Amino acid sequence: MVGGMVAAGAVSFGVERFVYLRIYERDITFTMIASFAILNRRGGGHQVHLGIGSQAGSHSPRTQVTILGTAIPVYRLMVIVISFLVYYGIWLFLNRTITGKAIRAGIEDVEHVEGLGINVYKLFTITFILAGTLSGLAGACTHR
């Protein structure tokens, strides 16, 4: 799981540096087209390497917990717990750290944040890496 998160964060950093950094000043249409191209390319490679079939696994009875008469796989309970922890961690980061508050301000008004001497592109990079790392965590949680 940690390896997937680190790999996804590293790939996000590379994509942000080599693709998005060049088009931040342009119209939003360029960003949308670049995002579509990257996702389209990545999706095809994923299907070639891992196949397009379903990978749903069966759960043995010993990996299930009965709650109110319903058998729930322990795996799903762990995903729920991880989701709440990630949500709380992101909330703490955005509301309690200086970097998080700067990211929130940069989303609202880039010019004013730059006027305060904050490097907005560094904040964009941090946000992009964080998003990529969390997508790696999501991929690790859904791929059994």
Secondary structure, 3 states (H helix, E strand, C coil): CHHHHHHHHHHHHHHHHHCHHHCCCCCHHHHHHHHHHHHHHHHHHHHHHHCCCCCCCCCCHHHEEEECCEEEEHHHHHHHHHHHHHHHHHHHHHHHCHHHHHHHHHHHCHHHHHHCCCCHHHHHHHHHHHHHHHHHHHHHHHCC
